[in-house]
Amino acid sequence: MDQTDSYPVKLYIYDMSRGMARQLSPVMLGRQLDGVWHTAIVVHGKEFFFVGEGINNCPPGGTPLGEPDSIVDLGSTEVPEELFMEYLVSLAESSYSGDKYNLFEHNCNTFSNEVAQFLTGKKIPSYITDLPSEFLSTPFGQALRPFLDSIVINPGGNNITGQR
């Protein structure tokens, strides 16, 4: 009987505010936010993430953001690289094409959560996925929403479909 290969799956977490959210949120929002999170899934030797141009990848820690602020071990998957890439291309051609990106409702964290569940059956931590609604529930968040809706975060990497 063949033994099925197993591949480690990690969640890379970056604080886009570089610590500013932790310092300024109590004054600006009236509540503590520990960071403005960008996440990526690392599997099969690459880091995968969703940005304004679609699904990108790079070597782990290879974006201009540098090394992640923290890494969560999501377990392992038996999904081989070829099947995983087919899955990502199907996402890139549908729900995760670049024009579907929205900073609050359909972002890198939405992508990481969906991909984590596909690979491992586990969700990413709720403090990450709950952040947009926490921020938007404040008067400051509501005031900034029109401006922030126009922002697209792009830390670099190579688009998996070869499109720019």
N, C-alpha and C positions, 0 to 999 in steps of 0.2 A: 504494500500500500504506500503510495506517494505521500510524503509530508508536504503540506501546503506551505508555501513561503509566506512569511509575515513581515510587514514593513512598518517601521515606527512612524507615528504621526505626531507632529508637534504644532502647537499654536504659538507663533511669535507675536508678541505684544509690544507696540511702540507708543510712547506718549508724544503725540504731535505737538503738545504745548511745551515740552521739555521742562516740566515741573511748574510752569506758570499757572496752570489750572488749579493745582493744589494750593498755591499761594494766593491767587486772586479770587477764586470762586466764592469764598465766604463773604467777601465784601461786595462783589459784583452780582452774585446770584442769591445771596442769603442762605446758601447751603454749600457743603463741602463736596467738590468733585475732585477725585484724585488724579484725573488725567483726561486727555482727549485722545481716545484710543484708535490706532490703526492696527489691524491684525492681518496676519497671513498664515496660510497652512504650509507647513514644510513636510514633504513626503517625497520619496524617490529621489533624494538628493537635490531638490529644488524648492524654492520658496514661491508660492502661488498667491496672488492677491488680485482684487478687483478695484479698478480705478476708472477715471473718466474716459479712458480710451479702450476699456474692456478688461479682459483677464490677462494679467501679465505674470511673468516669472523671471527669476534671477537666481544666482547661487544664494544659499542661505546667508542672511545678513548682508547681502550685496546691493541693497538700495542706498541712496544717499542718506537715509536715516541711520545707517550704520548698524551696530549690533542692537538687538531688541532689548527693551527695558526688562522684560521677563519672558520666560518660556514655560508653557504649560504642556505637560505630556498628556496627550489625548489617547494614548494606548497604541494599538497597532491595527493594521488592516491587512486583509488578504487580497485586496484589489491590486492587480498587477499594473505596472506603469502604462502599458498600451491601452488597457481598458479605461484607466483613469484619464488619460489624455483624450480619448474619445468622448468621455463624459464631459470634460472641460470644454471641448470644442462645441458640443451640443449646447452647453450653457452659454458659451460665447456667442452663439448664433441665435439665441432666444432671450432668456431672461437676464443674461449678464452681458449684453452688448453695451458698448460705451454710452450710447444715447439713453440707456435705462438707469444710469448712475444718478443717485440723489443722496446728498450728504446726510439727510436724516432718515430716509425711509428705505433706501436700497444702496448700500455702500459696502465697503470692504468687510465690515463685521457681519453683515447679512450674508455675504458670500462665504466667509470663513465658517459661519454657523451651519449653512447648508452643506458645504463640502465636508465639514467634520462629521455631520450626521450620515452622509453618504459613505464615508470611509470607515467610521468607527461606531456609529449609532449614538454618539455622544454630542451634546451641544457645547458651545463655548460658554465661558462664565457669564452669568446674567448681568454682572456689574458692567460688562462691556455692551451687551445688546440693549440694556435699559437706559444707557446714557442719553441717547437723543430725546426720549420722552422726559427724562429728568430735567434736562436742560430746557426743553421747550415748555415745561410746566412753570417756568419762572417768568416774571414780567420782562426781564432783560433778554431772555431767550426768545420770547415772542417779538420783542422789538427788533432783534437782530435777524430774525428768520428770513425776511425778504432778501437781505444782503447775503446771508450764508447759503441760501438756496442756490445762489449763482456760483458758488465755489466748487471747484472740482479738485480733488486731491490726487496728485500723481507723483509718487515717489520714484518713478523710473521703472526699469526692467524691460523685458522683451514681450511684446504682445504674442499670445499663444497662437493666434490665427494669422500672424504676420501682417495685420493691418495696423495702420497708424491713425 
